[in-house]
Amino acid sequence: EFYTVFPAPNAEQLISVIDEVCNTKQVDNDVFKWGKLCKVDTIPLLLQDFLDLYQPSVKVFCQLFKKDIKYTMTMHNPWINLYKKGYFQEVHNHKGNDISSVFFANDGENFSKFFFVDRQTNGYSLIYDELISHNYSEKPKIKAGDIMFFSSNLFHGVSPHKNDIIRKTLSVNFNIRR
């Protein structure tokens, strides 16, 4: 797979902290310049508040590689995404980073779906695109408490949310150095 999904070792703790943040901090959609083409509320977070909470998942992710080469992963300031009914995220990537990660705090019927899109689709004719459209979109099977890591260069998005319960995710980017 070109992405990795697994249950976060401390999922209950992450969910609890996300719920607390959502109840105490204000949405600030002006912090990120990328929010102009989508409809999502964001809560910017401080790195020091989430670094220790994310470490158990980073450790599991790094163990999946089974390599002796030592790498340093630098985590950048995380943020919470809130998807109300009708909210979505346009197709984008996180250029300038190596790895992106999303923690899914909740799920439900008619929740928006995270998806990947093959970057080659912009070169397809409309007819060919119709014929193979099912082949270039990948919707990972996600449930509450799952965390996903993927290359920041992969195009991805979030479909429109169709539930009255607000969908909550925690996102963060990493850079890797030897």
Order of alpha helices (4+ residues) and beta strands (2+ residues): beta-alpha-beta-alpha-beta-beta-beta-beta-beta-alpha-beta-beta-beta-beta
